[in-house]
């Protein structure tokens, strides 16, 4: 487990030039240690002394700027770090959610695949532009109109980020892979509905999945996919834990159980698709395959989550 001092020094040096990091880290650790020792001599506990020493140093981003000897503001120095943090938070999820919502709306309206993709991209870009503009405008007004004083958010050591740990690059790859397959699953479901290569006598596409699933089950699936996206991002930022392993199992079960029940009830595959392909033994081959796929993926993913949580708990110990 990283101490507050470890987290603080990493938060300071992470944005500094590589050549300066080692010297500044040693200097900073020595300064914190001296302050902690002095506070403990005055009667404070080690934990309280460390906390108070870091509070006295202040926001690590502001301290890093003083070491870097460069300006850190776009519209003014007073609220710069509040501005950057808020903008990063908003851009981390709102454009993706807006783009996904636009794509789903166009998919439900049975728009062409090209129009669906275009709506996702254009909506996300438009939201990014608006977030950047309006957030900046708000902080320009704050900077110009308010009296000098404290920043909007009072910095506390509890806000310190965790330093990167070995294997973080692997976690990044895992996150990208998860997001790719989740998005690919949504695209595949939409594509088979609006642009299936199988066509009826009139030339209209024949969906692989039952069209009636769009009344509830497919929108529910998309909602669970959105939850999986949020889970993947949270897991990447926090690392595996027993709580996240349980949440992963619940999400897997919410997807797998309805899938298995619908497959056993012959409610997944479109009968028109079976008839068009001439797949006479679809019930004896396709249904068991779908059941095994849903159950197997859910079981494997759940076990893997608990294995990773166990490894993470051993490292933390």
N, C-alpha and C positions, 0 to 999 in steps of 0.2 A: 504494500500500500504506500503510495507516495505521500510524503508529509506536505504540510502547507508551504514550507520553504521550498521543497522540490517543485511544487506546482507554480509557485510565485516566480522563481528564477526562470523556469521554462517559459512562462508567459511573457517575461521581460525579454529574454534573449532570442526568442523564436523569430522575431522580425528584424533582428540586427544582422549585419554582414557576418558571414562565417568567420572571418579572420578576427573579429572582435569578441565573439561569443565566449570563448574559454576564459579570457582575462576578466571580462565583465561578470561572468558567473562566479568566479573565485572572489572577486571584490564584493559582490553583492552578498554571497553566502557569509563571508567574514563579517560584513556589516550587520547582517541579521543576527548572527551568532553573538556578537558583542552586545547588541541591544537586548537580546533575550537574556543573556547572562546578567546584565545590569538590572533588568526588571525582576529576575528571580531573586537577586540579592535584596531587592526591595520588598520581597514577600510574595510575589506572584507565582502561581504554579507554572510549570514549563509550558503547558498547553496555552494558558492565558497569556503568558509572556510572548510566545511565538505569534499568537493572534494579534496582540496589541502592537508588536514590532512591525508586522506587515501592514496593519492599518495606518501606522505612522508613515510608512513609505508611500502609501497611496496606490492608486490605480496603476497596475503594471504597464499598461499601454502608454500612459503618460510618462512613466519613468523611462520606458524604452525610447521615447522620443527625445528625452533629455540626453541620453547616451548617444543616440544617433546624430544629434546636433542638426536636425532638419525640421522644417515646419510640418505640422500635421493638421492641416485644416483645409477645407474646400471653400467654405463660406465664412468661417470664423473659428477661432480656437476653443471658445467656451463650451459648445455643445458638440464638438466634432465626434468624440468617441460614442456619445449617445446616438448621434446620427448614423454612424457606421454600423453600430450593433443592431439598431432597429432595421436599417435597410437590409442587412445580411439576413436577419430573421425573416422579414417579409418575403425576400426573394428566394428563400430556401424552400418554400412550399406553395405560396399563393399562385405563381404562374403555372406550376404543374397541375394544381387542382383546377384552375380555370380552363386550361387547355384540355384536360381530361373531360371535364363537364361539357365543353363545347363539342368534343369528338363524340361523346355518348349521345348528346342531343341530336347530332346529325346522323348517327348510326340508327337511332330509333326512328328517325324520319326517313330512313332507307335512302340516304343520299349516296352517290357514288363514292368509292374508296378514295379517289383523289380529293374529292371535296371534304371528306372526313379528315384526312391527313392535313390538308391545307387549313381547315378550321382550327385544328389543334395547334399548329405552328403559329398562325397569325394571331390567335387569341392569346397564347403565351407571350409572344413578343409585344403585343399591345399592352398586356398587363404589366410587363417589365418596364415599358416606357412610362406608363402612368404611375407606377409605384415610385420609380426614380424621380419623376418630375414633382409629384405632389409631396412626397416625403421631403425632398430638398426644399421645396417652397415653404413648407411648414417650419423647417429649421431656419431658413433665411428670416422669416418673420420673427421667430423666437429670438434669434441672434440680434436682430436690429431693434426689437421693441422692449425686451426685458432688461431689467437692471442687472448689473454684475452680481453673481452669486454662485451658489452651488450648482453642479450639474444636475440633470433631471433625475438620474439614478445615483444614489450614494453607494460607492464601491465598498464591498465587503469581501474578506478572504473566502467566504463560502461561494463566491462567484468565480473563483479560480478554475480554469480548465485543467483537465488531467493531461499530463505529458503523454506523448505517443509511446507506445510500448512495442517491443519486438513483435513482428508479425502483423503490424498495422497495414502494411501494403497488401497482405493477403486478405485482410478484412475489407479493404477497399475493393479488391477484385471480387470478393464474395458479394458485396453490396451491388456492384455494377452488374454482376451475373444475375442476381435475384431480380433487379429492376428490369433487366433486358427480357428475361423469361416471362415476367408478369405482364409487361407491355405486349410482348409477342403473343401471349395467350389471348389478351383482349382483342388485338388486331385480327387474330385467326378467327375468333368467334364472330366478329363483325364481318370479316371478309367472306366467310362461308355463307353468310346470310344475303349479302348484297352483290357478290361477284363470284359465286360458285362456278366452277368449270362445267358442272353438270347442268343441263338445261332440259326443259320440257319441250313439247311439240311447238309451243308458241315462241320458244327462244328465251323464256324467262329462266333465271337461275333457280336451281333446286337446292335448298339448304340441306346440309348434312344433319343439322340438329332440328328437332321439332320446332316449328315456328311458334307453337303455343308457349314455349319456354320463355319467350320475350315478355309475356304478361307478368311474370314474377321472378322466375328462377334465374334468368340471365342478368337482369338488373341487380338481383341479390348477389349474384356471383361477382359482378363488377364492384359492388360495394365492398365485398370481402377482399377483392384484389386491391382496392384503395387502402383498406385496413392493413393488408400485407405490405404495401409500399411504406406506409407510416411505420409499421413494425420494423421493417428492414433498416430504415433510417435511424430509428431509436436504438436498435441493436448495434448498429455501426458506431454510433456516438458513445454509447454507454458500455459496450462490450456485453458478453453473455453473462447472465445471472440465472439463479433458479426461478425467479419470478418471470423472466423473459422466456425461459424454456417452457414454463407452464402456459404462458400466453401463446407461444408458438404452437403448442399441442392443441389448444382450444381452437385457434384459427384453422389449423389443419383439419380438425374434426368437423368444424362448421362447413368446410368445403367438401370433405370426403363423404360424410354420412348422407347428405341429400343426393350426392352424385351416385352413390351405390344404390340407394333406394329407388331413384328414378331409373337407373339402368335395369334393375331387377323388375321394375314395372313396365319395361319397354316404353319409357317415356322420354328417352334421350334422342335416339336416332329417328330421323324423319322416314316414315314408311315410303314416301314418294322417292326418296333417295335410294332405299333398298330396292324398290321396284325398277328404278331407272338403271341401276348397276347390275341387276339380275343376280344379286347376292342371295341365293336361296337359303344358305345356312347362316345367315347373319345372326339369328337368335342364338344359335349354339356356339358361335365363334366370337362375334363382336361384343355381345353382352358380357360374357365372362372376362373378356379382355378389358373392357371398360371398368368392371368391378375391381379387377386386380390392379389396374392402373391407379384408380382413386385410393384404394386401401393401401396399396404398396407405397405410394408416394407419401401418404399421410403418416404411416407408421415409420418409414425411414426418416422423414424429416423430423418427426417428434423425437426419435431416439438420438438423432444427430444433435438436436438442440440440447438435450440433457447431457450428452457426452461433452459438448463444448462448454456448458455451464459448469460441469465438474472440473474440467481443466482450468477454467477461469478462476474458480474458487481455490484451487490448489496454488495457482500463481499468486493470488491475493494474500493467501496465508503465508 
